[in-house]
Amino acid sequence: MAYLSKISNFKNIGLLIGRIGLGGMMMFHGVPKLMGGPKLWLGVGASMHNFGIDFLPAFWGFMASFSEGIGGLLIVLGLLFRPAAILIIITLIVAAAHHFSAGDGWMGASHAIETGLAFFLLLFVGPGKYSVDKK
């Protein structure tokens, strides 16, 4: 029985390390976009045209920046974990679509796809024992 407890603890430490790494990298990408302001948000939000959404590009750009920057922080903390993961997954789907529409192919879209899959996995597994949501 003690052995199973240790395995569970390793899982939770692994989830903590994964949350810090993935969430930290999302913050690294998102905070500069968030601080870039409306001019930058317009460019980021323009990617929504790949889904036939051409209105309010600054709003969509802000939402993507917010999802990456603040969502990344929430992932690190394990606070509102699943809603943050969903927002990040949606943002990464849009990023992958942007790369495909720009002609970058699988190589260009692979980073967004891989990161999106990691967050999709975390969505189902949860934040682990060492998170604000579990306290």
GUKOLVO-647875 format. One record per residue: residue number from 0; residue in one letter; chain; z negated, x, y negated of N, C-alpha, C in turn. Coordinates in steps of 0.2 Angstrom, whole numbers, plus 5000, padded with zeros to 4 digits. Each point is the difference from the previous one (the first is absolute). Example, Ala and Ser with C-alpha at 12.3 -4.5 7.8 and 13.67 -1.06 7.14 Angstrom:
% GUKOLVO-647875
NODE  resi  resn  chain    nZ    nX    nY   caZ   caX   caY    cZ    cX    cY
NODE     0     A      A  4961  5066  5028  5000  4996  4994  5000  5004  4994
NODE     1     S      A  5004  4998  4995  4999  5004  4994  4997  4996  4995
END
This chain:
% GUKOLVO-647875
NODE  resi  resn  chain    nZ    nX    nY   caZ   caX   caY    cZ    cX    cY
NODE     0     M      A  5000  5004  5006  5000  4996  4994  5000  5004  4994
NODE     1     A      A  4996  5006  5000  5000  5004  4994  5007  5003  4998
NODE     2     Y      A  5004  5001  5006  5006  5003  4999  5005  4995  4996
NODE     3     L      A  4999  4994  5002  5004  4995  4996  4999  4999  4993
NODE     4     S      A  4993  5001  4998  4998  5000  4994  5003  5006  4996
NODE     5     K      A  5000  5006  5003  5003  5006  4996  5008  4999  4999
NODE     6     I      A  5003  4997  5005  5007  4998  4999  5001  4995  4994
NODE     7     S      A  4996  4995  5000  5001  4996  4994  4999  5003  4994
NODE     8     N      A  4995  5005  5000  4998  5003  4993  5006  5005  4998
NODE     9     F      A  5004  5003  5005  5005  5004  4999  5006  4995  4997
NODE    10     K      A  5001  4994  5002  5005  4996  4998  4998  4998  4992
NODE    11     N      A  4994  4999  4999  4998  4998  4993  5001  5006  4995
NODE    12     I      A  4998  5006  5003  5001  5006  4996  5008  5001  4998
NODE    13     G      A  5004  4999  5006  5007  5000  4999  5003  4995  4995
NODE    14     L      A  4997  4994  5000  5003  4995  4996  4998  5002  4992
NODE    15     L      A  4994  5003  5000  4998  5002  4993  5004  5006  4997
NODE    16     I      A  5002  5005  5004  5004  5005  4998  5007  4997  4999
NODE    17     G      A  5002  4996  5004  5007  4997  4999  5000  4996  4994
NODE    18     R      A  4995  4996  4998  5000  4996  4994  5000  5005  4994
NODE    19     I      A  4996  5005  5000  4999  5005  4994  5007  5003  4999
NODE    20     G      A  5003  5002  5006  5007  5004  4999  5005  4995  4998
NODE    21     L      A  5001  4994  5003  5006  4996  4998  4998  4996  4993
NODE    22     G      A  4994  4998  4999  4998  4997  4994  5001  5005  4994
NODE    23     G      A  4998  5006  5001  5000  5005  4995  5007  5002  4999
NODE    24     M      A  5005  5000  5004  5007  5001  4999  5003  4995  4996
NODE    25     M      A  4998  4993  5002  5003  4995  4996  4997  5000  4993
NODE    26     M      A  4994  5002  4999  4998  5001  4993  5004  5005  4996
NODE    27     F      A  5001  5006  5004  5004  5005  4997  5007  4998  4998
NODE    28     H      A  5003  4995  5003  5006  4997  4998  5000  4995  4995
NODE    29     G      A  4994  4996  5001  5000  4994  4995  4997  5001  4994
NODE    30     V      A  4995  5004  4999  4996  5001  4994  5005  5002  4994
NODE    31     P      A  5004  5005  5001  5005  5002  4995  5004  4995  4998
NODE    32     K      A  5002  4996  5005  5005  4994  4998  4996  4995  4996
NODE    33     L      A  4994  4999  5002  4995  4995  4996  4999  5002  4993
NODE    34     M      A  4999  5006  4999  4999  5003  4994  5007  5001  4996
NODE    35     G      A  5005  4999  5003  5007  5001  4997  5001  4995  4995
NODE    36     G      A  4997  4994  5001  5001  4994  4995  5007  4996  5002
NODE    37     P      A  5001  4995  4995  5005  4996  5001  5007  5003  5001
NODE    38     K      A  5002  5005  4997  5006  5003  5000  5001  5003  5007
NODE    39     L      A  4995  5003  5003  5001  5002  5007  5000  4994  5005
NODE    40     W      A  4996  4995  4999  4999  4994  5004  5007  4997  5000
NODE    41     L      A  5004  5000  4995  5007  4996  5000  5004  5004  5005
NODE    42     G      A  5000  5006  5000  5004  5004  5005  4998  4999  5007
NODE    43     V      A  4993  5000  5001  4998  4999  5007  5001  4993  5002
NODE    44     G      A  4999  4995  4996  5001  4993  5001  5007  4998  5001
NODE    45     A      A  5005  5004  4998  5007  4998  5001  5002  5000  5007
NODE    46     S      A  4996  5003  5004  5001  5000  5008  5000  4994  5003
NODE    47     M      A  4997  4995  4996  5000  4993  5003  5007  4997  5000
NODE    48     H      A  5004  5002  4997  5007  4997  5000  5003  5001  5007
NODE    49     N      A  4998  5004  5004  5002  5000  5007  4998  4994  5004
NODE    50     F      A  4995  4996  4997  4998  4994  5004  5002  4994  4996
NODE    51     G      A  5005  5001  4995  5002  4995  4996  4996  4998  4994
NODE    52     I      A  4995  5004  4999  4995  4998  4994  5001  5004  4994
NODE    53     D      A  5003  4997  4995  5002  5004  4994  4996  4999  4994
NODE    54     F      A  4995  4995  5001  4996  4998  4994  4993  5005  5000
NODE    55     L      A  4997  5001  4994  4994  5003  4999  4999  5007  5004
NODE    56     P      A  5005  5004  4999  5000  5007  5003  4994  5004  4998
NODE    57     A      A  4997  4999  4994  4994  5004  4998  4994  4998  5004
NODE    58     F      A  5000  4993  5001  4994  4997  5004  5000  5003  5007
NODE    59     W      A  5006  5000  5003  5001  5002  5007  4998  5008  5001
NODE    60     G      A  5003  5004  4995  4998  5007  4999  4993  5001  5000
NODE    61     F      A  4996  4996  4995  4993  5001  5000  4997  4998  5006
NODE    62     M      A  5002  4995  5004  4997  4998  5006  5001  5005  5005
NODE    63     A      A  5006  5003  5001  5001  5006  5004  4995  5006  4999
NODE    64     S      A  4999  5001  4993  4996  5006  4998  4993  4998  5001
NODE    65     F      A  4998  4994  4999  4993  4998  5001  4999  5000  5008
NODE    66     S      A  5004  4998  5004  4999  5000  5007  4999  5007  5003
NODE    67     E      A  5004  5005  4997  5000  5006  5003  4993  5004  4997
NODE    68     G      A  4999  4999  4993  4995  5004  4997  4993  4996  5002
NODE    69     I      A  4999  4994  4998  4994  4997  5001  4999  4998  5007
NODE    70     G      A  5005  4998  5003  5000  4998  5008  4998  5006  5004
NODE    71     G      A  5003  5006  4998  4998  5006  5003  4992  5002  5000
NODE    72     L      A  4998  4999  4994  4992  5001  4999  4996  4995  5004
NODE    73     L      A  5003  4993  5000  4996  4996  5005  5001  5002  5007
NODE    74     I      A  5005  5002  5002  5001  5003  5007  4995  5005  5001
NODE    75     V      A  4999  5005  4996  4996  5006  5000  4992  4997  5001
NODE    76     L      A  4999  4995  4996  4993  4997  5000  4999  4996  5006
NODE    77     G      A  5005  4997  5003  5000  4995  5005  4997  4993  4997
NODE    78     L      A  5002  4999  4994  4998  4994  4996  5006  4995  4999
NODE    79     L      A  5000  4994  5002  5005  4996  5000  5006  5003  5004
NODE    80     F      A  4998  5003  5005  5005  5004  5004  5006  4997  5002
NODE    81     R      A  5000  4994  5003  5006  4997  5003  5005  4997  4994
NODE    82     P      A  4997  4997  4995  5004  4998  4995  5004  5006  4996
NODE    83     A      A  4996  5005  5000  5003  5007  4997  5006  5002  5004
NODE    84     A      A  4998  5000  5007  5005  5003  5004  5007  4995  5000
NODE    85     I      A  4999  4994  5000  5006  4995  4999  5004  5002  4994
NODE    86     L      A  4997  5001  4994  5003  5001  4994  5004  5007  5001
NODE    87     I      A  4997  5005  5003  5003  5006  5001  5006  5000  5004
NODE    88     I      A  4999  4996  5006  5006  4999  5005  5006  4997  4996
NODE    89     I      A  4999  4995  4996  5005  4996  4997  5003  5005  4995
NODE    90     T      A  4996  5004  4996  5003  5005  4996  5005  5005  5003
NODE    91     L      A  4997  5002  5006  5004  5005  5004  5007  4997  5003
NODE    92     I      A  4999  4994  5002  5007  4996  5002  5005  5000  4994
NODE    93     V      A  4997  4999  4994  5005  5000  4994  5003  5007  4999
NODE    94     A      A  4995  5005  5001  5002  5007  4999  5006  5002  5005
NODE    95     A      A  4999  4998  5007  5005  5002  5005  5006  4996  4998
NODE    96     A      A  5000  4994  4998  5006  4996  4998  5004  5004  4995
NODE    97     H      A  4996  5002  4995  5003  5004  4994  5004  5006  5003
NODE    98     H      A  4996  5004  5004  5004  5006  5003  5006  4998  5003
NODE    99     F      A  5000  4995  5004  5006  4998  5004  5005  4998  4995
NODE   100     S      A  4999  4996  4995  5005  4997  4996  5003  5006  4995
NODE   101     A      A  4996  5005  4999  5002  5006  4996  5004  5005  5005
NODE   102     G      A  5001  4998  5006  5004  5004  5005  4997  5006  5003
NODE   103     D      A  4993  5000  4999  4996  5006  5003  5000  5000  5007
NODE   104     G      A  5001  4994  5003  5000  4999  5008  4993  5001  5002
NODE   105     W      A  4999  5001  5007  4994  5000  5003  4996  5006  4998
NODE   106     M      A  5003  5006  4999  4996  5006  4997  4997  4998  4994
NODE   107     G      A  5003  4997  4995  4997  4998  4994  4995  4995  5000
NODE   108     A      A  5001  4995  5005  4995  4995  5000  4994  5001  5005
NODE   109     S      A  5001  5006  5004  4995  5001  5005  4993  5001  4998
NODE   110     H      A  4999  5003  4994  4993  5001  4998  4996  4993  4999
NODE   111     A      A  5004  4995  4996  4997  4994  4999  4999  4996  5006
NODE   112     I      A  5005  5001  5005  4999  4996  5006  4994  5003  5004
NODE   113     E      A  5000  5006  5001  4994  5003  5004  4994  4998  4997
NODE   114     T      A  4999  5001  4993  4994  4998  4997  4998  4993  5001
NODE   115     G      A  5005  4996  4999  4999  4992  5001  4998  4999  5007
NODE   116     L      A  5003  5003  5005  4997  4999  5007  4993  5002  5001
NODE   117     A      A  4998  5006  4996  4993  5002  5001  4995  4995  4997
NODE   118     F      A  5002  4997  4994  4996  4995  4997  5000  4993  5004
NODE   119     F      A  5006  4999  5004  5001  4994  5004  4995  5001  5006
NODE   120     L      A  4999  5006  5003  4996  5001  5005  4992  4999  4997
NODE   121     L      A  4999  5003  4995  4993  4999  4997  4998  4993  4998
NODE   122     L      A  5005  4996  4998  4999  4993  4999  4997  4996  5006
NODE   123     F      A  5003  5002  5006  4997  4997  5006  4994  5003  5003
NODE   124     V      A  4999  5007  4999  4994  5003  5002  4994  4999  4996
NODE   125     G      A  5001  5000  4994  4995  4999  4995  4997  5007  4997
NODE   126     P      A  4995  4999  4995  4998  5006  4997  4995  5004  5004
NODE   127     G      A  4997  4998  5005  4995  5004  5004  4993  4998  4997
NODE   128     K      A  4996  5004  5003  4992  4999  4999  4999  5003  4993
NODE   129     Y      A  5003  5005  4998  4998  5003  4994  5004  4998  4994
NODE   130     S      A  4999  4994  4998  5004  4997  4995  4995  4995  4996
NODE   131     V      A  5002  4998  4994  4996  4996  4996  5001  4993  5003
NODE   132     D      A  5005  4998  5002  5001  4993  5004  4995  4999  5005
NODE   133     K      A  4998  5006  5004  4996  4999  5005  4992  5000  4998
NODE   134     K      A  4999  5002  4994  4993  5000  4998  4997  4993  4998
END
